[in-house]
């Protein structure tokens, strides 16, 4: 659990640092944008590696149950994760989905984390997905304040329904690939039958 917590502190701490725009701008001014992005990427990657190792060790040591999610939460989680995948893709395709959500990547992260909290009742999962959910909520609040401060009155018109259809189609294909093949292979936990 120690490595998992350390990884979360490093990964989410680095992402939280980017919300402190004044301090971030000062650091970029001192070391330059390229080195800042490189440092940001390296520290974030270190956090991800520690999270993966820590969570893997936690699972090997045995789950620590906190609550027993009913089966319906796992069905709901499958639906929510599909919505999250569509949001992730919509972040890169300007359309009505992106305009409505404003920050679809953050919306997707929040939905993804919530889905995993609903489907998993063990301490490690609550710590992992709960921390990510809290960060995503705070990041969205920070982004909303920046949007208001910048007074983004007029945003570009979405590119018709084409990008929204593409977001749903690509998001669905990625979701299905993850459910049937990638989640068991990368995470080591099968999603079906009804395991998150």
C-alpha positions in Angstrom: 0.0 0.0 0.0 3.0 2.3 0.6 4.1 2.3 -3.0 0.5 2.9 -4.2 0.1 5.9 -1.9 3.5 7.3 -2.9 2.6 6.9 -6.6 -0.7 8.7 -6.1 1.0 11.5 -4.2 3.6 11.9 -7.0 1.2 11.5 -9.9 -1.7 13.6 -8.6 0.7 16.1 -6.9 2.3 16.8 -10.3 -1.1 17.2 -11.9 -2.3 19.4 -9.0 0.8 21.5 -9.4 -0.2 22.3 -13.0 -3.4 23.9 -11.6 -1.3 26.5 -9.7 -1.0 28.6 -12.8 1.2 31.3 -11.3 3.8 29.0 -9.8 3.7 26.9 -13.0 4.3 29.9 -15.2 7.2 31.0 -12.9 8.8 27.5 -13.3 8.3 27.5 -17.0 9.9 31.0 -17.1 13.0 29.8 -15.2 13.6 26.5 -17.0 11.6 26.8 -20.3 8.5 25.1 -21.6 10.3 22.1 -23.2 12.2 21.2 -20.0 9.0 21.8 -18.0 7.0 19.4 -20.2 9.8 16.8 -20.0 10.0 17.1 -16.2 6.2 16.9 -15.9 6.1 13.8 -18.1 8.9 12.0 -16.2 7.4 12.7 -12.8 4.0 11.7 -14.0 5.4 8.5 -15.5 7.2 7.7 -12.2 3.9 8.1 -10.4 2.1 5.8 -12.8 4.8 3.1 -12.4 4.7 3.3 -8.6 0.8 3.2 -8.7 0.9 0.1 -10.9 3.6 -1.7 -8.8 1.9 -0.7 -5.5 -1.6 -1.7 -6.6 -0.2 -5.0 -8.0 1.6 -5.8 -4.7 -1.6 -4.8 -2.8 -3.7 -7.3 -4.9 -1.1 -10.0 -4.4 -1.3 -9.5 -0.7 -5.1 -9.9 -0.7 -7.8 -7.4 -1.0 -8.9 -5.6 2.1 -12.7 -5.5 1.9 -14.6 -2.4 3.1 -18.0 -3.0 1.5 -19.5 -5.6 -0.8 -20.9 -3.9 -3.9 -24.2 -5.4 -5.2 -24.2 -6.9 -8.7 -26.2 -4.0 -10.2 -23.3 -1.6 -9.4 -21.1 -3.7 -11.7 -23.6 -3.5 -14.5 -23.8 0.3 -14.0 -20.0 0.5 -14.0 -19.8 -1.1 -17.4 -22.3 1.5 -18.8 -20.4 4.4 -17.1 -17.0 3.3 -18.4 -18.4 3.2 -22.0 -19.6 6.8 -21.5 -16.1 7.7 -20.1 -14.5 6.3 -23.3 -16.7 8.4 -25.5 -15.8 11.4 -23.4 -12.1 10.7 -23.8 -12.4 10.5 -27.6 -14.7 13.6 -27.7 -11.9 15.6 -26.1 -10.0 15.4 -29.4 -13.0 15.9 -31.7 -14.6 19.3 -31.5 -18.3 18.7 -31.6 -21.5 19.1 -29.6 -20.3 16.6 -26.9 -17.1 18.6 -26.4 -18.9 21.9 -26.3 -21.5 20.6 -23.9 -19.0 19.1 -21.5 -16.4 21.9 -22.0 -13.7 19.6 -20.6 -14.7 16.0 -21.8 -11.3 14.5 -20.7 -11.9 15.5 -17.1 -15.6 14.4 -17.3 -14.4 11.0 -18.6 -11.9 10.7 -15.8 -14.6 11.5 -13.2 -17.0 9.0 -14.7 -14.4 6.3 -15.0 -13.2 6.7 -11.4 -16.8 6.8 -10.1 -17.6 3.6 -12.1 -14.7 1.8 -10.5 -15.7 3.0 -7.0 -19.2 1.6 -7.5 -17.9 -1.8 -8.7 -15.0 -2.3 -6.2 -15.4 -2.2 -2.4 -11.9 -2.9 -1.3 -9.6 -0.4 0.4 -7.0 -0.2 -2.3 -9.6 0.5 -5.0 -11.3 3.1 -2.9 -7.9 4.8 -2.3 -6.9 4.6 -5.9 -10.1 5.6 -7.7 -11.3 7.9 -4.9 -8.1 9.9 -5.1 -8.4 10.2 -8.9 -12.0 11.2 -8.6 -11.2 13.9 -6.0 -8.3 15.2 -8.2 -10.6 15.3 -11.3 -13.3 17.3 -9.5 -10.7 19.8 -8.2 -9.1 20.0 -11.7 -12.6 20.8 -13.2 -13.2 23.5 -10.6 -9.8 25.0 -11.4 -10.5 24.8 -15.2 -13.9 26.4 -14.7 -12.3 29.3 -12.8 -9.7 29.8 -15.6 -12.5 29.7 -18.2 -14.4 32.4 -16.3 -11.2 34.5 -15.7 -10.3 34.3 -19.4 -13.9 35.2 -20.3 -14.3 32.7 -23.1 -17.5 34.2 -24.3 -17.5 32.8 -27.8 -16.2 29.3 -28.5 -15.8 27.9 -32.0 -18.9 26.3 -33.4 -18.8 22.5 -33.3 -18.1 20.6 -36.5 -21.6 19.3 -37.1 -22.7 15.9 -35.9 -19.8 14.1 -37.7 -17.3 14.5 -34.9 -19.9 13.4 -32.3 -20.7 10.3 -34.3 -17.0 9.6 -34.6 -16.5 10.1 -30.9 -19.2 7.6 -30.1 -18.0 5.1 -32.7 -14.3 5.3 -31.8 -15.0 5.4 -28.1 -17.3 2.3 -28.4 -14.6 0.4 -30.3 -11.9 1.3 -27.8 -14.2 0.4 -24.9 -15.0 -3.0 -26.4 -11.4 -3.7 -27.0 -10.6 -2.8 -23.5 -13.4 -4.8 -21.9 -12.7 -8.0 -23.9 -8.9 -8.0 -24.3 -6.9 -5.1 -22.8 -8.3 -4.9 -19.3 -7.5 -8.6 -18.6 -4.2 -8.3 -20.3 -2.9 -5.0 -18.9 -4.7 -4.9 -15.6 -4.8 -8.6 -14.9 -8.5 -8.5 -13.9 -11.2 -9.8 -16.3 -14.1 -7.4 -16.7 -16.5 -10.2 -17.8 -18.3 -12.0 -16.3 -19.2 -8.9 -14.3 -15.9 -8.1 -12.6 -14.6 -4.6 -12.7 
